[in-house]
Amino acid sequence: MRQLFASLSFRLALAYAGLFVGSLLLLVGAYYAMVVRVPLRQAEQVVRREADLLANVYIVDGEGALVRRLRARDAAPDRYKAFHAFVDREGRVVTANLPSWPRAVFHGWGRIEADIPVDGDEHDFEALALDRRFDDGARLIVGRDIDNITERERALASGASVVAAAAVVLALLGGLLMSRAIGRRVDRVAATARSVMAGDMSKRVSVDGSGDEFDRLAETLNAMLHRIEHSMESVRRVSDSVAHEMRTPLARLRASLEDALVSGEGDAPKVAEALAEAERLGAIFDAVLRIARLETGSREIELSPADLTMLLEDVADFYRPETEARGIMLSTFVQAGLILRCDRDLIFQAVANLLDNAIRYTPPGGEIVLSGQAEKGALLIAVRDTGPGIAESDLPHVTERFYRAKDGTGAGIGLGLSLVDTIARLHRSTLAFVNLDRGLRIDWRFPA
């Protein structure tokens, strides 16, 4: 639920629904005031004015004058039919056109059913009435018919629940449609961003031609992506050119050094050392170019289901002769039937780099364990060695390019783990480096 409320489109849908329902309630309230409250207040003013006037007639002119006035009032045409009942001090009904009324005196406003039979039929009335008790015990009830106002009030009350339910449904439907429209536009931007992050710099945000804010945002993002693509392409061309230009003299230098070493010319140890440095420099160029091409998308990954069990065994078999020559025991514990959707060549290269790194730092007589298994909805590849491990201060930096642990004893170039990290990110997986009591374990976890 918290994730749902974190969605902007969902919050906009709720805001739209609230605004729609609130506006409808205001309109219904205004209509109720116009057709019920205002006419009811007008009727109350008329009845109160008449009640005061009739009470004054009784007090000043007596009972006879009041009766004549009440009968004249009953006969006079009016939009609100007049009702009355006058009971003298002895409790006798002197005059009345109300069919019935409460026995006890009611205080304030009262509503009395005043249905009158006419020619075998019955006319429905409801009287809004005031009840007066005089000092001598006489009682006067004065009222006017408000049946039409009451009908409107009842109709609004009975229809309010239906209108409210319909309003909520319509508001939510409209909000969801609006949320869906906004969400689809946002998803287009997000999908393009994910494609660009995956290395496809040719992707662009689609524009529907409406010219709205999303179109203007898409055009701005597309212009930015075009400029970034152009810049990265320029950098790639420069790096390829530099690599090509430097590979040639490196190849010539290596060839010359090999000839010198074979012919015995010059200082053989220094020639061998120079040859090793030339080979190391070539390896650096190759590794940097591989990482750059993966990160920029020049080398697209090809995802397909691969037999991870066989792949890990193949990597172990490839390195077993070297480990045996170094006096290191290489063991594998790989679960059968592991299938991973991945770029098989890149995974092979990355696992090979992990094993190569472990071999470099594991002393003779040590042990390396390569394992693969499914656990908790994920696939886990782990490489454990009995080398010196990695200092805690170095752990956050081991995947940085050209970074080498200060206490390392190997002759690496600081790019092996960088390449593994790049391949892991392309496969949306994670690397974890765990120091053990003796050695290091690298956990490579793939989501199921």
Salt bridges, closest charged atoms under 4 A:
GLU44 OE2 - ARG41 NH1 3.25
GLU50 OE1 - ARG73 NH2 2.80
GLU50 OE2 - ARG144 NH2 2.46
ASP52 OD1 - ARG132 NH2 2.29
ASP74 OD1 - LYS81 NZ 3.69
ASP78 OD1 - ARG144 NH1 3.78
ASP88 OD2 - ARG92 NH2 3.10
ASP131 OD2 - ARG139 NH2 2.65
ASP136 OD2 - ARG89 NH2 3.23
GLU153 OE1 - ARG111 NH1 3.23
ASP208 OD2 - ARG185 NH1 3.01
ASP212 OD2 - ARG185 NH1 3.16
GLU213 OE2 - ARG216 NH2 3.99
ASP215 OD1 - ARG185 NH2 2.95
GLU229 OE1 - ARG204 NH2 2.64
GLU233 OE2 - ARG236 NH2 2.46
GLU233 OE2 - ARG237 NH1 3.76
ASP240 OD2 - ARG236 NH1 2.94
ASP240 OD1 - ARG293 NH2 3.48
GLU258 OE2 - ARG254 NE 3.29
GLU279 OE2 - ARG254 NH2 3.30
ASP286 OD1 - ARG247 NH2 2.69
GLU295 OE1 - ARG401 NH2 2.37
GLU295 OE2 - ARG425 NH2 3.29
ASP314 OD2 - ARG344 NH2 3.31
ASP317 OD1 - ARG320 NH1 2.66
GLU322 OE2 - ARG326 NE 3.44
ASP343 OD2 - ARG299 NH1 2.70
ASP356 OD2 - ARG360 NH2 2.66
GLU375 OE2 - ARG445 NH2 2.75
ASP394 OD1 - LYS406 NZ 3.86
GLU400 OE2 - HIS397 ND1 2.93
ASP421 OD2 - ARG425 NE 3.20
ASP443 OD1 - ARG441 NE 2.93
